[in-house]
Structures are given as structure tokens and as C-alpha cells.
């Protein structure tokens, strides 16, 4: 029997799922997140959706082994989920652009009726920018460690005013600055962005706009970290 012990990243996500939630887990893969929550009695119901048949077969096998009822859907994003079937949606382990595309294809997520738990692997700045531009409110950000990487989980609801912001203004949010471990995370992020700038300079990148953008990102991060110290 396969263990349903969650990785730190998925455990952090599970901790944010409300009691008695009706969960839709998008990109469910092996189904460990919804299955562990069902087994613990934390949630009332769960749907696991994935674009791949193989992962869903794996999830179905895990559900059968553990004697848990998990509704599984083969579809991209939220295409096979009806709004009334869930009140909480988790989208984890994908790039920020892919998460934005999933939400854009399901405009009902912008109404504010659903809690969205989003864990981008890349392009988190771009995801924040898209969320604000399309009327989603970032209510909380949670920082978690997995191996040597740090991940951020965004707790989001629709129904907010649309706000246009430059990318440099999206390197952090008020919610991130309130998060436990924010100073450490910003220090790590700042080191990463400085490394990117060094690489651009060593590669003799001549795109002035690209270099200026990277310097703006670093400046915003420096100011945000200084405000926390």
C-alpha cells in the first residue's frame, strides 16, 4: 500500500484547506492531497482532476487501496468541474502562467464564491500581476520549504477590484510581507535575483529594458526586506 504522507509543500497546502471543505484538486496526479484530507476527516468531499490518464489511474489505485471515495475527472484545468461541486480549489505544482490560464478558462472563479489555493512553481510575479489585473484578492501567502527550495502558497478569492501593476510591483504582496518567514524568504529571493542579474551582465546582455527591469525587481525586494528588518 502506497503511503499518503505528504511532502512539506503539499502538507503546507493541506493545512490551508478549511474544515468540511468540498475540494477540487486540479492536477491531482497521485491524488495524495485529497485522499489524505478525506482519510483524516478534514474535508466533506473531493474531486481530483488531471490532464493525464496515467496519473488518474494512479490516484484511482491509491483511493481503492485506502478505501476512500474520490471522484476523478480526466480534463484540462477546471473544464470538468462545475462551480456548485466545490467551495475550495487547489492548483499546485504548475507554472504561474499555467495557473493563470486555468483560472482564465473558468471565469466563475473570479466571482469570489471559491477559495483558491495556488502554489506556483515558477513565474510567481507574473501570477500575482495577473490575479490583481483580473479582480482576484491575495488574502494570504504561506511560505514553505521543500529540500533546498522555498515555495509560496497563495490563498486567493475573486470579487475584488481590478488593479493594474507593473511587474516590479508584483515581486511581493502585502500578504507575503505578513507571512511567517518573510524576511528569510525575501533574502533568498534577493540572492536569486542578484544572481540572475550577474548572469545577464556576464553574458553581455545588451537589452537595456531587460536589464533595467531586473534592477527594478532587485530594488523593490531590497526595500521590502529593509522594511521588515
CORPETA-V746926 format. One record per backbone hydrogen bond with DSSP energy under -0.5 kcal/mol. CO is the residue of the C=O (numbers start at 1). NH is the residue of the N-H. If there is no record, write none. Layout:
CO,NH
CO,NH
This chain:
7,11
8,12
9,13
10,14
11,15
12,16
13,16
14,17
18,21
21,23
21,44
21,45
22,87
22,88
23,47
24,26
24,90
25,28
25,49
26,92
28,31
29,59
31,35
32,36
33,37
34,38
35,39
36,40
37,41
37,42
37,43
38,41
42,20
45,23
46,71
47,25
47,49
48,73
49,27
49,28
50,75
52,56
53,57
54,58
55,59
56,60
57,61
58,62
59,63
60,64
61,65
62,66
63,67
63,68
64,67
68,70
71,48
73,50
73,75
76,79
78,81
82,85
83,86
87,115
88,24
89,117
90,26
91,119
94,121
95,99
96,100
97,101
98,102
99,103
100,104
101,105
103,106
106,109
107,110
108,111
109,112
110,159
114,116
115,89
115,117
116,118
116,156
117,91
118,154
119,93
119,94
122,96
123,127
124,128
125,129
126,130
127,131
128,132
129,133
130,134
131,136
132,135
132,163
135,160
136,138
137,139
137,157
140,155
142,153
144,151
146,149
149,146
151,144
152,154
153,142
153,155
154,118
154,156
155,139
155,140
156,116
157,137
166,169
167,170
168,171
173,177
174,178
175,141
175,179
176,179
179,182
181,185
182,186
183,187
184,188
185,189
186,190
187,191
188,192
189,193
190,194
191,195
192,196
193,197
194,198
195,199
196,200
197,201
198,202
199,203
200,205
201,204
206,208
207,211
208,212
209,213
210,214
211,215
212,216
213,217
214,218
215,219
216,220
217,221
218,222
219,223
220,224
221,225
222,226
223,227
224,228
225,228
225,229
